[in-house]
Amino acid sequence: MAARRMQWAPWAGWLAGPLGWIVQHQGGSNTVFWNCNLGQPPLVVTLGVVGALVALGGGWLSWRAMRDAEPADIAEPRWGSQRFIGMVGVLVVLIVLVAIAGQTMAGLILRGCG
């Protein structure tokens, strides 16, 4: 079971990072499109926190997979690539978190249909 989990864990940051960004961005923009009065700070902050938590969860799984690949395992080509994929997954999440934070702050400045 641990080997099976290890196969997809490095990819978690690649998938969960953009998914968290989609939750925050599309949730906020579609809500404001439906009703301008709903785009208020409580909703914007909630969507930002939920999106960031989704992204952080994937980043944590990628980081664990990267960390768990021991130097002895790198001799196997599969493990070296798993370590690299996990590292890039963590970097993807960091970039996405900057975007989520920026869009959340913009939603606090421009309320509703702005």
N, C-alpha and C positions, 0 to 999 in steps of 0.2 A: 504494500500500500504506500509506503514512504517513497519507493522508487516511482510509482505512478504519479504521486503528488509532485515530485521533483521535476517531472517532465513539463508541466504547465506553469509551475510557480514562477519561473523567471519571466514569463510573458505577462504576468498579472499587472505589472506597472504599465506595460504597453496598452493593455485593454482598459484597465480601471481608470487610468489618468484621463484619457479622452472621454470616457463615459461620465466621469464626475464633472468634466467641463460641459458636456452636453446637458446634463441634469441642470446645472446652474444657468447656463446661457439660454437654452431653449425653454426651460421652465419659466424663467423671468420674462423673456421676450414674448412668449406665447400668452402668458398671463396678462401682460400689459396690452397686447393686441386685442384680447377678448374684452378687457375692461380696464380702462386707464386708472381707475380708483384703486385697483388691487396692487399696483406697483409701488407699495409703500415700504419703508425700511424694515418692518418685521418680516415680510415675505422675502425681501431681497437678502437679508442677512441669513434667514433660515435656508434658503436655496444655496447660498454661498457656503454655509457650514456643511450642509448635506453633500454638496459636490466635492468639497475639500476632504471630507471623511471618506467618501468613495475612492478618491484618488489616493489618499494616504494609505488606505487598506491595501490597495494594489501595490503601492510602493513598498510597503512593509513586507509583503510576500516576495517581491522581487529582491529586496535587500537580504532577506533571510536565505533565499536560494543562492544568491551570490556569495554570501558569507559562509554557507554550509559547504560550498565546493572547496575542499581542502587542496593544498598544493600537490599532494600525491595524486589526486584525481585529475589534475590538469593534463597529465600525460595522455589520458584518453581524449581523443578529439571531441567527443560529445560533451564532456564536462567542461572543457575550455570554452566551448561556444555557449554553454548554459551560463557560465559565469559572466561572459561578455553580455549576453542577452539580459541577464539580471541587472548588470550595471547600467546599461542603456535604459532599461525600464525605470530604474530609480531616477535617472536624469530626465526622462520624459515626464515623470510625475512632478519633479521640481519645476520644470518649465510650465506645466499646466497649472500648478499652484500659484505661480505669479500671475497668470492670466485670470484665474478665478478671483484672486484678491483684487486685481485691478478692476475687473468688471463689477465686483461687489461694491467697491468704493464708488465707482461711477454711478451705480444704482442708488447709493445713498445721497449723492449730490443731485442727480437728476431724478426727481420723483415723478411717478406716473408716466405720462406721455412727454414730459420734459419739454 
